[in-house]
Amino acid sequence: MEPQQVESSMVQAVGYDEGSQTLEVVFSNGKTYKYFQVPKQIYEQLLVAESKGSYMQDAVIDCYQYRQIRKRSK
């Protein structure tokens, strides 16, 4: 899954793996989180939300199990 850039002050990029229902979110502070068992509809609604940050707070953060991930340095 390759996260795509989004226009938001809180969220830098989002990606989704339909097979595992995993949502990956790169926040503007550089931290990356994976949220698990997220329906595809939530990802699609996030992409079209007027405020990505508000949508994350309302529909994703504290609603799904998550884990902060560390990117491997190249």
HTML snippet that shows the backbone in 3Dmol.js (N, CA, C, O; Angstrom):
<script src="https://3Dmol.org/build/3Dmol-min.js"></script>
<div id="view" style="width:600px;height:400px;position:relative"></div>
<script>
const pdb = `
ATOM      1  N   MET A   1       0.852  -1.178   0.000  1.00  0.00           N
ATOM      2  CA  MET A   1       0.000   0.000   0.000  1.00  0.00           C
ATOM      3  C   MET A   1       0.888   1.229   0.000  1.00  0.00           C
ATOM      4  O   MET A   1       1.755   1.390   0.859  1.00  0.00           O
ATOM      5  N   GLU A   2       0.665   2.071  -0.952  1.00  0.00           N
ATOM      6  CA  GLU A   2       1.430   3.316  -1.061  1.00  0.00           C
ATOM      7  C   GLU A   2       0.493   4.476  -0.721  1.00  0.00           C
ATOM      8  O   GLU A   2      -0.407   4.795  -1.499  1.00  0.00           O
ATOM      9  N   PRO A   3       0.703   5.111   0.447  1.00  0.00           N
ATOM     10  CA  PRO A   3      -0.185   6.216   0.832  1.00  0.00           C
ATOM     11  C   PRO A   3      -0.169   7.346  -0.195  1.00  0.00           C
ATOM     12  O   PRO A   3       0.881   7.685  -0.741  1.00  0.00           O
ATOM     13  N   GLN A   4      -1.332   7.919  -0.449  1.00  0.00           N
ATOM     14  CA  GLN A   4      -1.423   9.040  -1.373  1.00  0.00           C
ATOM     15  C   GLN A   4      -1.574  10.329  -0.596  1.00  0.00           C
ATOM     16  O   GLN A   4      -2.245  10.375   0.435  1.00  0.00           O
ATOM     17  N   GLN A   5      -0.946  11.375  -1.100  1.00  0.00           N
ATOM     18  CA  GLN A   5      -0.986  12.686  -0.461  1.00  0.00           C
ATOM     19  C   GLN A   5      -2.423  13.216  -0.449  1.00  0.00           C
ATOM     20  O   GLN A   5      -3.177  13.040  -1.406  1.00  0.00           O
ATOM     21  N   VAL A   6      -2.778  13.867   0.655  1.00  0.00           N
ATOM     22  CA  VAL A   6      -4.081  14.525   0.757  1.00  0.00           C
ATOM     23  C   VAL A   6      -3.865  15.946   1.240  1.00  0.00           C
ATOM     24  O   VAL A   6      -2.841  16.267   1.843  1.00  0.00           O
ATOM     25  N   GLU A   7      -4.837  16.783   0.966  1.00  0.00           N
ATOM     26  CA  GLU A   7      -4.760  18.176   1.393  1.00  0.00           C
ATOM     27  C   GLU A   7      -5.411  18.312   2.758  1.00  0.00           C
ATOM     28  O   GLU A   7      -6.632  18.230   2.891  1.00  0.00           O
ATOM     29  N   SER A   8      -4.584  18.520   3.766  1.00  0.00           N
ATOM     30  CA  SER A   8      -5.076  18.604   5.135  1.00  0.00           C
ATOM     31  C   SER A   8      -3.968  19.179   6.008  1.00  0.00           C
ATOM     32  O   SER A   8      -2.785  18.978   5.733  1.00  0.00           O
ATOM     33  N   SER A   9      -4.351  19.892   7.057  1.00  0.00           N
ATOM     34  CA  SER A   9      -3.343  20.395   7.983  1.00  0.00           C
ATOM     35  C   SER A   9      -2.935  19.323   8.995  1.00  0.00           C
ATOM     36  O   SER A   9      -1.877  19.426   9.614  1.00  0.00           O
ATOM     37  N   MET A  10      -3.769  18.296   9.164  1.00  0.00           N
ATOM     38  CA  MET A  10      -3.501  17.248  10.155  1.00  0.00           C
ATOM     39  C   MET A  10      -2.957  15.973   9.525  1.00  0.00           C
ATOM     40  O   MET A  10      -2.130  15.287  10.125  1.00  0.00           O
ATOM     41  N   VAL A  11      -3.418  15.655   8.318  1.00  0.00           N
ATOM     42  CA  VAL A  11      -3.080  14.396   7.664  1.00  0.00           C
ATOM     43  C   VAL A  11      -2.280  14.690   6.394  1.00  0.00           C
ATOM     44  O   VAL A  11      -2.683  15.505   5.564  1.00  0.00           O
ATOM     45  N   GLN A  12      -1.150  14.014   6.262  1.00  0.00           N
ATOM     46  CA  GLN A  12      -0.299  14.225   5.091  1.00  0.00           C
ATOM     47  C   GLN A  12      -0.652  13.255   3.969  1.00  0.00           C
ATOM     48  O   GLN A  12      -0.694  13.641   2.801  1.00  0.00           O
ATOM     49  N   ALA A  13      -0.909  11.977   4.328  1.00  0.00           N
ATOM     50  CA  ALA A  13      -1.180  10.963   3.311  1.00  0.00           C
ATOM     51  C   ALA A  13      -1.968   9.815   3.925  1.00  0.00           C
ATOM     52  O   ALA A  13      -1.891   9.562   5.127  1.00  0.00           O
ATOM     53  N   VAL A  14      -2.735   9.118   3.070  1.00  0.00           N
ATOM     54  CA  VAL A  14      -3.498   7.946   3.524  1.00  0.00           C
ATOM     55  C   VAL A  14      -3.378   6.839   2.481  1.00  0.00           C
ATOM     56  O   VAL A  14      -3.252   7.095   1.284  1.00  0.00           O
ATOM     57  N   GLY A  15      -3.420   5.608   2.970  1.00  0.00           N
ATOM     58  CA  GLY A  15      -3.412   4.446   2.097  1.00  0.00           C
ATOM     59  C   GLY A  15      -4.331   3.393   2.675  1.00  0.00           C
ATOM     60  O   GLY A  15      -4.673   3.434   3.857  1.00  0.00           O
ATOM     61  N   TYR A  16      -4.731   2.449   1.839  1.00  0.00           N
ATOM     62  CA  TYR A  16      -5.668   1.426   2.300  1.00  0.00           C
ATOM     63  C   TYR A  16      -5.362   0.112   1.612  1.00  0.00           C
ATOM     64  O   TYR A  16      -5.126   0.067   0.404  1.00  0.00           O
ATOM     65  N   ASP A  17      -5.369  -0.965   2.398  1.00  0.00           N
ATOM     66  CA  ASP A  17      -5.221  -2.314   1.866  1.00  0.00           C
ATOM     67  C   ASP A  17      -6.550  -3.026   2.056  1.00  0.00           C
ATOM     68  O   ASP A  17      -6.936  -3.361   3.176  1.00  0.00           O
ATOM     69  N   GLU A  18      -7.246  -3.253   0.941  1.00  0.00           N
ATOM     70  CA  GLU A  18      -8.591  -3.821   1.002  1.00  0.00           C
ATOM     71  C   GLU A  18      -8.575  -5.259   1.539  1.00  0.00           C
ATOM     72  O   GLU A  18      -9.488  -5.665   2.257  1.00  0.00           O
ATOM     73  N   GLY A  19      -7.551  -6.014   1.192  1.00  0.00           N
ATOM     74  CA  GLY A  19      -7.477  -7.408   1.634  1.00  0.00           C
ATOM     75  C   GLY A  19      -7.441  -7.561   3.139  1.00  0.00           C
ATOM     76  O   GLY A  19      -8.112  -8.427   3.701  1.00  0.00           O
ATOM     77  N   SER A  20      -6.653  -6.714   3.793  1.00  0.00           N
ATOM     78  CA  SER A  20      -6.527  -6.799   5.249  1.00  0.00           C
ATOM     79  C   SER A  20      -7.360  -5.740   5.974  1.00  0.00           C
ATOM     80  O   SER A  20      -7.377  -5.695   7.204  1.00  0.00           O
ATOM     81  N   GLN A  21      -8.040  -4.899   5.219  1.00  0.00           N
ATOM     82  CA  GLN A  21      -8.829  -3.790   5.773  1.00  0.00           C
ATOM     83  C   GLN A  21      -7.977  -2.922   6.703  1.00  0.00           C
ATOM     84  O   GLN A  21      -8.390  -2.574   7.809  1.00  0.00           O
ATOM     85  N   THR A  22      -6.788  -2.587   6.225  1.00  0.00           N
ATOM     86  CA  THR A  22      -5.867  -1.777   7.012  1.00  0.00           C
ATOM     87  C   THR A  22      -5.754  -0.385   6.401  1.00  0.00           C
ATOM     88  O   THR A  22      -5.473  -0.224   5.214  1.00  0.00           O
ATOM     89  N   LEU A  23      -5.979   0.601   7.240  1.00  0.00           N
ATOM     90  CA  LEU A  23      -5.861   1.999   6.843  1.00  0.00           C
ATOM     91  C   LEU A  23      -4.541   2.524   7.391  1.00  0.00           C
ATOM     92  O   LEU A  23      -4.277   2.416   8.589  1.00  0.00           O
ATOM     93  N   GLU A  24      -3.718   3.088   6.528  1.00  0.00           N
ATOM     94  CA  GLU A  24      -2.446   3.678   6.947  1.00  0.00           C
ATOM     95  C   GLU A  24      -2.554   5.185   6.815  1.00  0.00           C
ATOM     96  O   GLU A  24      -2.940   5.707   5.769  1.00  0.00           O
ATOM     97  N   VAL A  25      -2.208   5.872   7.885  1.00  0.00           N
ATOM     98  CA  VAL A  25      -2.320   7.328   7.906  1.00  0.00           C
ATOM     99  C   VAL A  25      -0.986   7.934   8.313  1.00  0.00           C
ATOM    100  O   VAL A  25      -0.427   7.591   9.355  1.00  0.00           O
ATOM    101  N   VAL A  26      -0.482   8.836   7.482  1.00  0.00           N
ATOM    102  CA  VAL A  26       0.723   9.600   7.800  1.00  0.00           C
ATOM    103  C   VAL A  26       0.250  10.982   8.232  1.00  0.00           C
ATOM    104  O   VAL A  26      -0.323  11.734   7.443  1.00  0.00           O
ATOM    105  N   PHE A  27       0.498  11.301   9.491  1.00  0.00           N
ATOM    106  CA  PHE A  27       0.071  12.591  10.018  1.00  0.00           C
ATOM    107  C   PHE A  27       1.117  13.662   9.695  1.00  0.00           C
ATOM    108  O   PHE A  27       2.269  13.354   9.390  1.00  0.00           O
ATOM    109  N   SER A  28       0.695  14.902   9.767  1.00  0.00           N
ATOM    110  CA  SER A  28       1.568  16.024   9.434  1.00  0.00           C
ATOM    111  C   SER A  28       2.779  16.119  10.355  1.00  0.00           C
ATOM    112  O   SER A  28       3.792  16.713   9.986  1.00  0.00           O
ATOM    113  N   ASN A  29       2.684  15.539  11.550  1.00  0.00           N
ATOM    114  CA  ASN A  29       3.817  15.560  12.476  1.00  0.00           C
ATOM    115  C   ASN A  29       4.845  14.479  12.135  1.00  0.00           C
ATOM    116  O   ASN A  29       5.852  14.331  12.828  1.00  0.00           O
ATOM    117  N   GLY A  30       4.581  13.715  11.048  1.00  0.00           N
ATOM    118  CA  GLY A  30       5.519  12.695  10.601  1.00  0.00           C
ATOM    119  C   GLY A  30       5.245  11.306  11.139  1.00  0.00           C
ATOM    120  O   GLY A  30       5.839  10.337  10.665  1.00  0.00           O
ATOM    121  N   LYS A  31       4.363  11.183  12.113  1.00  0.00           N
ATOM    122  CA  LYS A  31       4.046   9.864  12.672  1.00  0.00           C
ATOM    123  C   LYS A  31       3.091   9.122  11.743  1.00  0.00           C
ATOM    124  O   LYS A  31       2.199   9.717  11.138  1.00  0.00           O
ATOM    125  N   THR A  32       3.297   7.810  11.643  1.00  0.00           N
ATOM    126  CA  THR A  32       2.473   6.969  10.779  1.00  0.00           C
ATOM    127  C   THR A  32       1.790   5.913  11.630  1.00  0.00           C
ATOM    128  O   THR A  32       2.422   5.269  12.468  1.00  0.00           O
ATOM    129  N   TYR A  33       0.489   5.743  11.406  1.00  0.00           N
ATOM    130  CA  TYR A  33      -0.291   4.757  12.141  1.00  0.00           C
ATOM    131  C   TYR A  33      -1.013   3.849  11.173  1.00  0.00           C
ATOM    132  O   TYR A  33      -1.412   4.265  10.085  1.00  0.00           O
ATOM    133  N   LYS A  34      -1.176   2.591  11.584  1.00  0.00           N
ATOM    134  CA  LYS A  34      -2.022   1.646  10.864  1.00  0.00           C
ATOM    135  C   LYS A  34      -3.231   1.372  11.746  1.00  0.00           C
ATOM    136  O   LYS A  34      -3.104   1.086  12.937  1.00  0.00           O
ATOM    137  N   TYR A  35      -4.410   1.466  11.131  1.00  0.00           N
ATOM    138  CA  TYR A  35      -5.673   1.171  11.805  1.00  0.00           C
ATOM    139  C   TYR A  35      -6.216  -0.105  11.181  1.00  0.00           C
ATOM    140  O   TYR A  35      -6.223  -0.254   9.959  1.00  0.00           O
ATOM    141  N   PHE A  36      -6.674  -1.029  12.031  1.00  0.00           N
ATOM    142  CA  PHE A  36      -7.041  -2.367  11.578  1.00  0.00           C
ATOM    143  C   PHE A  36      -8.552  -2.592  11.533  1.00  0.00           C
ATOM    144  O   PHE A  36      -9.310  -2.000  12.302  1.00  0.00           O
ATOM    145  N   GLN A  37      -8.969  -3.466  10.610  1.00  0.00           N
ATOM    146  CA  GLN A  37     -10.378  -3.832  10.422  1.00  0.00           C
ATOM    147  C   GLN A  37     -11.242  -2.607  10.105  1.00  0.00           C
ATOM    148  O   GLN A  37     -12.353  -2.466  10.614  1.00  0.00           O
ATOM    149  N   VAL A  38     -10.715  -1.740   9.267  1.00  0.00           N
ATOM    150  CA  VAL A  38     -11.422  -0.525   8.855  1.00  0.00           C
ATOM    151  C   VAL A  38     -12.161  -0.816   7.545  1.00  0.00           C
ATOM    152  O   VAL A  38     -11.525  -1.169   6.552  1.00  0.00           O
ATOM    153  N   PRO A  39     -13.482  -0.675   7.524  1.00  0.00           N
ATOM    154  CA  PRO A  39     -14.222  -0.904   6.276  1.00  0.00           C
ATOM    155  C   PRO A  39     -13.770   0.054   5.171  1.00  0.00           C
ATOM    156  O   PRO A  39     -13.392   1.194   5.440  1.00  0.00           O
ATOM    157  N   LYS A  40     -13.814  -0.423   3.937  1.00  0.00           N
ATOM    158  CA  LYS A  40     -13.395   0.388   2.798  1.00  0.00           C
ATOM    159  C   LYS A  40     -14.181   1.692   2.721  1.00  0.00           C
ATOM    160  O   LYS A  40     -13.648   2.719   2.301  1.00  0.00           O
ATOM    161  N   GLN A  41     -15.441   1.651   3.123  1.00  0.00           N
ATOM    162  CA  GLN A  41     -16.297   2.842   3.093  1.00  0.00           C
ATOM    163  C   GLN A  41     -15.706   3.971   3.952  1.00  0.00           C
ATOM    164  O   GLN A  41     -15.806   5.142   3.587  1.00  0.00           O
ATOM    165  N   ILE A  42     -15.101   3.629   5.072  1.00  0.00           N
ATOM    166  CA  ILE A  42     -14.489   4.648   5.940  1.00  0.00           C
ATOM    167  C   ILE A  42     -13.330   5.319   5.211  1.00  0.00           C
ATOM    168  O   ILE A  42     -13.185   6.541   5.253  1.00  0.00           O
ATOM    169  N   TYR A  43     -12.508   4.512   4.543  1.00  0.00           N
ATOM    170  CA  TYR A  43     -11.387   5.058   3.761  1.00  0.00           C
ATOM    171  C   TYR A  43     -11.902   5.967   2.651  1.00  0.00           C
ATOM    172  O   TYR A  43     -11.380   7.064   2.451  1.00  0.00           O
ATOM    173  N   GLU A  44     -12.917   5.515   1.936  1.00  0.00           N
ATOM    174  CA  GLU A  44     -13.460   6.314   0.834  1.00  0.00           C
ATOM    175  C   GLU A  44     -14.046   7.626   1.339  1.00  0.00           C
ATOM    176  O   GLU A  44     -13.890   8.666   0.699  1.00  0.00           O
ATOM    177  N   GLN A  45     -14.720   7.579   2.481  1.00  0.00           N
ATOM    178  CA  GLN A  45     -15.296   8.802   3.045  1.00  0.00           C
ATOM    179  C   GLN A  45     -14.204   9.749   3.530  1.00  0.00           C
ATOM    180  O   GLN A  45     -14.351  10.968   3.443  1.00  0.00           O
ATOM    181  N   LEU A  46     -13.110   9.188   4.040  1.00  0.00           N
ATOM    182  CA  LEU A  46     -11.983  10.016   4.463  1.00  0.00           C
ATOM    183  C   LEU A  46     -11.408  10.781   3.269  1.00  0.00           C
ATOM    184  O   LEU A  46     -11.094  11.967   3.379  1.00  0.00           O
ATOM    185  N   LEU A  47     -11.273  10.108   2.147  1.00  0.00           N
ATOM    186  CA  LEU A  47     -10.701  10.749   0.964  1.00  0.00           C
ATOM    187  C   LEU A  47     -11.524  11.943   0.484  1.00  0.00           C
ATOM    188  O   LEU A  47     -10.963  12.909  -0.032  1.00  0.00           O
ATOM    189  N   VAL A  48     -12.845  11.887   0.648  1.00  0.00           N
ATOM    190  CA  VAL A  48     -13.697  12.971   0.150  1.00  0.00           C
ATOM    191  C   VAL A  48     -14.146  13.939   1.245  1.00  0.00           C
ATOM    192  O   VAL A  48     -14.856  14.907   0.971  1.00  0.00           O
ATOM    193  N   ALA A  49     -13.733  13.675   2.482  1.00  0.00           N
ATOM    194  CA  ALA A  49     -14.137  14.548   3.597  1.00  0.00           C
ATOM    195  C   ALA A  49     -13.567  15.946   3.401  1.00  0.00           C
ATOM    196  O   ALA A  49     -12.412  16.112   3.010  1.00  0.00           O
ATOM    197  N   GLU A  50     -14.392  16.943   3.678  1.00  0.00           N
ATOM    198  CA  GLU A  50     -13.940  18.327   3.570  1.00  0.00           C
ATOM    199  C   GLU A  50     -12.802  18.600   4.546  1.00  0.00           C
ATOM    200  O   GLU A  50     -11.837  19.288   4.214  1.00  0.00           O
ATOM    201  N   SER A  51     -12.926  18.048   5.765  1.00  0.00           N
ATOM    202  CA  SER A  51     -11.866  18.163   6.765  1.00  0.00           C
ATOM    203  C   SER A  51     -11.392  16.765   7.126  1.00  0.00           C
ATOM    204  O   SER A  51     -12.083  16.026   7.828  1.00  0.00           O
ATOM    205  N   LYS A  52     -10.208  16.409   6.642  1.00  0.00           N
ATOM    206  CA  LYS A  52      -9.652  15.078   6.918  1.00  0.00           C
ATOM    207  C   LYS A  52      -9.406  14.901   8.419  1.00  0.00           C
ATOM    208  O   LYS A  52      -9.652  13.829   8.972  1.00  0.00           O
ATOM    209  N   GLY A  53      -8.921  15.953   9.069  1.00  0.00           N
ATOM    210  CA  GLY A  53      -8.645  15.874  10.497  1.00  0.00           C
ATOM    211  C   GLY A  53      -9.897  15.629  11.315  1.00  0.00           C
ATOM    212  O   GLY A  53      -9.899  14.782  12.209  1.00  0.00           O
ATOM    213  N   SER A  54     -10.958  16.358  11.020  1.00  0.00           N
ATOM    214  CA  SER A  54     -12.215  16.171  11.750  1.00  0.00           C
ATOM    215  C   SER A  54     -12.779  14.775  11.506  1.00  0.00           C
ATOM    216  O   SER A  54     -13.283  14.133  12.427  1.00  0.00           O
ATOM    217  N   TYR A  55     -12.690  14.309  10.259  1.00  0.00           N
ATOM    218  CA  TYR A  55     -13.196  12.971   9.953  1.00  0.00           C
ATOM    219  C   TYR A  55     -12.388  11.910  10.710  1.00  0.00           C
ATOM    220  O   TYR A  55     -12.955  10.956  11.243  1.00  0.00           O
ATOM    221  N   MET A  56     -11.075  12.080  10.753  1.00  0.00           N
ATOM    222  CA  MET A  56     -10.240  11.141  11.507  1.00  0.00           C
ATOM    223  C   MET A  56     -10.657  11.109  12.972  1.00  0.00           C
ATOM    224  O   MET A  56     -10.787  10.036  13.561  1.00  0.00           O
ATOM    225  N   GLN A  57     -10.866  12.276  13.556  1.00  0.00           N
ATOM    226  CA  GLN A  57     -11.237  12.337  14.968  1.00  0.00           C
ATOM    227  C   GLN A  57     -12.620  11.743  15.217  1.00  0.00           C
ATOM    228  O   GLN A  57     -12.845  11.108  16.247  1.00  0.00           O
ATOM    229  N   ASP A  58     -13.538  11.943  14.291  1.00  0.00           N
ATOM    230  CA  ASP A  58     -14.910  11.472  14.469  1.00  0.00           C
ATOM    231  C   ASP A  58     -15.099   9.992  14.137  1.00  0.00           C
ATOM    232  O   ASP A  58     -15.889   9.309  14.789  1.00  0.00           O
ATOM    233  N   ALA A  59     -14.383   9.493  13.131  1.00  0.00           N
ATOM    234  CA  ALA A  59     -14.706   8.169  12.604  1.00  0.00           C
ATOM    235  C   ALA A  59     -13.576   7.136  12.662  1.00  0.00           C
ATOM    236  O   ALA A  59     -13.810   5.958  12.390  1.00  0.00           O
ATOM    237  N   VAL A  60     -12.361   7.554  13.009  1.00  0.00           N
ATOM    238  CA  VAL A  60     -11.249   6.592  12.972  1.00  0.00           C
ATOM    239  C   VAL A  60     -10.500   6.526  14.305  1.00  0.00           C
ATOM    240  O   VAL A  60     -10.402   5.459  14.910  1.00  0.00           O
ATOM    241  N   ILE A  61      -9.976   7.659  14.759  1.00  0.00           N
ATOM    242  CA  ILE A  61      -9.189   7.676  15.997  1.00  0.00           C
ATOM    243  C   ILE A  61     -10.066   7.221  17.156  1.00  0.00           C
ATOM    244  O   ILE A  61     -11.178   7.718  17.333  1.00  0.00           O
ATOM    245  N   ASP A  62      -9.570   6.286  17.933  1.00  0.00           N
ATOM    246  CA  ASP A  62     -10.271   5.686  19.077  1.00  0.00           C
ATOM    247  C   ASP A  62     -11.475   4.830  18.671  1.00  0.00           C
ATOM    248  O   ASP A  62     -12.250   4.407  19.528  1.00  0.00           O
ATOM    249  N   CYS A  63     -11.635   4.574  17.364  1.00  0.00           N
ATOM    250  CA  CYS A  63     -12.729   3.714  16.893  1.00  0.00           C
ATOM    251  C   CYS A  63     -12.213   2.352  16.421  1.00  0.00           C
ATOM    252  O   CYS A  63     -12.974   1.386  16.369  1.00  0.00           O
ATOM    253  N   TYR A  64     -10.945   2.271  16.083  1.00  0.00           N
ATOM    254  CA  TYR A  64     -10.346   1.040  15.569  1.00  0.00           C
ATOM    255  C   TYR A  64      -9.028   0.776  16.285  1.00  0.00           C
ATOM    256  O   TYR A  64      -8.355   1.699  16.744  1.00  0.00           O
ATOM    257  N   GLN A  65      -8.674  -0.502  16.371  1.00  0.00           N
ATOM    258  CA  GLN A  65      -7.369  -0.834  16.925  1.00  0.00           C
ATOM    259  C   GLN A  65      -6.312  -0.264  15.997  1.00  0.00           C
ATOM    260  O   GLN A  65      -6.504  -0.221  14.782  1.00  0.00           O
ATOM    261  N   TYR A  66      -5.203   0.170  16.563  1.00  0.00           N
ATOM    262  CA  TYR A  66      -4.169   0.797  15.750  1.00  0.00           C
ATOM    263  C   TYR A  66      -2.796   0.479  16.310  1.00  0.00           C
ATOM    264  O   TYR A  66      -2.649  -0.034  17.419  1.00  0.00           O
ATOM    265  N   ARG A  67      -1.804   0.797  15.510  1.00  0.00           N
ATOM    266  CA  ARG A  67      -0.411   0.645  15.925  1.00  0.00           C
ATOM    267  C   ARG A  67       0.400   1.705  15.214  1.00  0.00           C
ATOM    268  O   ARG A  67       0.231   1.934  14.016  1.00  0.00           O
ATOM    269  N   GLN A  68       1.284   2.352  15.960  1.00  0.00           N
ATOM    270  CA  GLN A  68       2.203   3.293  15.326  1.00  0.00           C
ATOM    271  C   GLN A  68       3.293   2.469  14.657  1.00  0.00           C
ATOM    272  O   GLN A  68       3.797   1.505  15.233  1.00  0.00           O
ATOM    273  N   ILE A  69       3.652   2.853  13.444  1.00  0.00           N
ATOM    274  CA  ILE A  69       4.696   2.120  12.731  1.00  0.00           C
ATOM    275  C   ILE A  69       5.885   3.023  12.493  1.00  0.00           C
ATOM    276  O   ILE A  69       5.766   4.248  12.450  1.00  0.00           O
ATOM    277  N   ARG A  70       7.016   2.399  12.342  1.00  0.00           N
ATOM    278  CA  ARG A  70       8.241   3.145  12.038  1.00  0.00           C
ATOM    279  C   ARG A  70       8.647   2.786  10.612  1.00  0.00           C
ATOM    280  O   ARG A  70       8.692   1.614  10.238  1.00  0.00           O
ATOM    281  N   LYS A  71       8.929   3.781   9.854  1.00  0.00           N
ATOM    282  CA  LYS A  71       9.387   3.569   8.477  1.00  0.00           C
ATOM    283  C   LYS A  71      10.859   3.166   8.525  1.00  0.00           C
ATOM    284  O   LYS A  71      11.644   3.695   9.312  1.00  0.00           O
ATOM    285  N   ARG A  72      11.207   2.225   7.670  1.00  0.00           N
ATOM    286  CA  ARG A  72      12.617   1.848   7.554  1.00  0.00           C
ATOM    287  C   ARG A  72      13.374   2.942   6.823  1.00  0.00           C
ATOM    288  O   ARG A  72      12.905   3.475   5.818  1.00  0.00           O
ATOM    289  N   SER A  73      14.536   3.265   7.332  1.00  0.00           N
ATOM    290  CA  SER A  73      15.341   4.254   6.631  1.00  0.00           C
ATOM    291  C   SER A  73      16.018   3.593   5.452  1.00  0.00           C
ATOM    292  O   SER A  73      16.397   2.424   5.515  1.00  0.00           O
ATOM    293  N   LYS A  74      16.170   4.348   4.373  1.00  0.00           N
ATOM    294  CA  LYS A  74      16.740   3.777   3.139  1.00  0.00           C
ATOM    295  C   LYS A  74      18.240   3.889   3.141  1.00  0.00           C
ATOM    296  O   LYS A  74      18.892   3.464   2.188  1.00  0.00           O
TER     297      LYS A  74
END
`;
const viewer = $3Dmol.createViewer("view");
viewer.addModel(pdb, "pdb");
viewer.setStyle({}, {cartoon: {color: "spectrum"}});
viewer.zoomTo();
viewer.render();
</script>
